[in-house]
Structure formats: C-alpha cells, structure tokens
Amino acid sequence: MAEGMVLEVLTPERSVLREEVRSVVVPGACGYLGVLRRHAPMVVKLRAGVVKYRPAGREAGGPFERLAVSGGFLEVSQDRVLVLAPAAELAKDIDVMRARAARDRARARLRSREAGIDTARAQAALERALARLLAARE
C-alpha cells in the first residue's frame, strides 16, 4: 500500500466496497471533505450524498469513481477510511429509472398540502434519490 489507503464501505446488509485508493471525498454533515493518505484520525457524521474516490494506480488527475450513501459515519484511522452507511450503492449498480421515480414521489409529497405528510421523511427520501442520481451520472 505504498501510494494509497484502504477504503471500505459497509452497510448493515453487506460490504459494498473494499479497495485501495489515492483519495476520498465524502459528504460530511457540514460539507464535503477530502481524505488523503496519512490523514489525521477522525470520525465524521455523513449526510446523504456522493462519495468520490480515486483508485490507487490511477493518475492524480484521473476521473473519480462514485457511490451514493444515505448518511452514516466516516472513520479515518492510519491508512484506512471506513464508511458505515444505512445504504450505499456503487454508481454502476444504480437503477436510474427507479431513482428518478423515488425523486418524483418525494417531490410530490413535499408539494402536497395534505395533512399527515411527514415532511422530514419526504425530504430525506428526496436527498437519497438525488444522491443516487448524482452518483449515477457520467
């Protein structure tokens, strides 16, 4: 692991990714933050968004790979980056039509004036759908 660090993404159901990477950018609760090799140890709360990473061996200016997360936590320790998320999906595995439908349903709920609409839940669903769509774009 001369040039990188290990990125591991776990959900309660499965291991989504374990790969040596050069850099990672995550959606922290207060904004996006980047992690490089030998970063100081930390734990950060994540919001729904896109995790971008550059695999080891790829040029420094090369494209990032993407995955969507629905929140969770990031732990950085030594040369390891661990993402623990309720749900995570690699860009290549995202069903764009399903994500668009989820986005549209959430927007419709938020626009609805019906009593009993849980706006916090609809907003969270919208954020998850938008994260999936952003991760899936090329």
C-alpha positions in Angstrom: 0.0 0.0 0.0 2.8 2.4 -1.0 0.7 5.1 -2.6 -2.8 4.7 -1.1 -5.1 3.7 1.7 -7.9 1.2 2.0 -11.4 2.5 1.5 -14.1 0.2 2.9 -17.8 0.9 2.6 -20.2 -1.2 4.8 -23.9 -1.3 5.2 -25.8 -3.4 7.7 -26.5 -5.9 4.9 -23.2 -6.1 3.0 -19.8 -4.9 2.2 -20.2 -2.6 -0.8 -16.6 -1.8 -1.5 -13.1 -2.6 -0.3 -10.4 -1.0 -2.5 -7.0 0.7 -2.3 -7.5 4.3 -3.2 -5.4 7.5 -3.6 -8.1 9.9 -2.2 -11.6 10.0 -1.0 -14.2 12.9 -0.9 -17.2 12.4 1.4 -20.4 14.3 2.1 -19.9 15.4 5.7 -22.7 16.8 7.7 -21.2 20.3 7.3 -20.0 19.9 3.7 -17.8 17.8 1.6 -14.4 16.8 2.9 -11.3 15.1 1.4 -9.1 12.5 2.8 -5.6 11.6 1.6 -3.1 9.1 2.8 -1.8 9.7 6.4 -4.8 11.9 7.3 -5.3 12.6 11.0 -7.7 10.1 12.7 -11.3 11.4 12.9 -14.9 10.4 13.0 -17.4 12.4 10.9 -21.2 12.2 10.5 -22.2 11.9 6.9 -25.3 13.2 5.1 -26.9 11.6 2.1 -24.7 12.3 -0.9 -22.0 11.1 -3.2 -18.7 9.5 -2.1 -16.0 10.1 -4.7 -12.7 8.1 -4.7 -9.8 7.7 -7.0 -8.5 4.1 -7.1 -4.8 3.6 -6.4 -2.7 3.3 -9.6 -4.9 5.9 -11.4 -3.3 9.2 -12.3 -3.7 12.0 -9.9 -5.8 13.9 -12.4 -7.8 10.9 -13.5 -11.6 10.5 -13.0 -13.2 9.7 -9.7 -15.3 6.6 -9.1 -18.6 7.3 -7.4 -21.1 5.7 -5.0 -24.2 7.0 -3.2 -24.6 6.9 0.5 -27.7 7.7 2.6 -25.9 9.1 5.5 -23.9 7.4 8.2 -20.4 7.8 9.6 -16.8 8.1 8.3 -13.9 6.8 10.4 -10.3 7.6 9.3 -7.5 5.8 11.1 -3.9 5.3 9.9 -4.2 4.4 6.2 -7.8 3.2 6.4 -11.1 5.0 5.6 -14.2 3.3 6.8 -17.7 4.4 5.7 -20.6 3.0 7.7 -23.9 3.8 6.0 -27.5 2.6 6.3 -27.4 2.2 2.5 -24.8 2.6 -0.2 -24.7 1.8 -3.9 -21.9 1.9 -6.5 -22.7 4.2 -9.4 -22.7 1.3 -11.9 -25.4 -0.6 -9.8 -27.9 2.3 -9.5 -31.2 1.9 -11.3 -31.6 5.4 -12.7 -35.3 4.9 -13.6 -36.1 3.8 -10.0 -34.1 6.7 -8.5 -36.0 9.2 -10.7 -39.3 7.7 -9.6 -38.3 8.0 -6.0 -37.3 11.6 -6.5 -40.6 12.4 -8.2 -42.6 10.7 -5.4 -40.7 12.6 -2.7 -41.1 16.0 -4.6 -44.8 15.3 -4.9 -45.1 14.6 -1.2 -43.3 17.8 -0.3 -45.6 19.8 -2.6 -48.7 18.2 -1.2 -50.8 20.2 1.3 -52.4 17.0 2.7 -52.5 16.7 6.5 -50.4 13.9 7.9 -47.5 14.2 5.4 -44.2 13.6 7.1 -42.1 16.3 5.5 -38.9 15.2 7.3 -39.2 11.7 5.9 -40.1 13.0 2.4 -37.1 15.4 2.5 -34.8 12.5 3.5 -36.2 10.4 0.7 -35.6 13.2 -1.8 -32.0 13.7 -0.6 -31.3 9.9 -1.0 -32.8 9.8 -4.5 -30.8 12.9 -5.6 -27.6 11.4 -4.2 -28.2 8.2 -6.2 -28.9 10.2 -9.4 -25.7 12.3 -8.9 -23.6 9.2 -8.3 -25.0 7.5 -11.4 -24.3 10.4 -13.8 -21.3 10.1 -16.0 
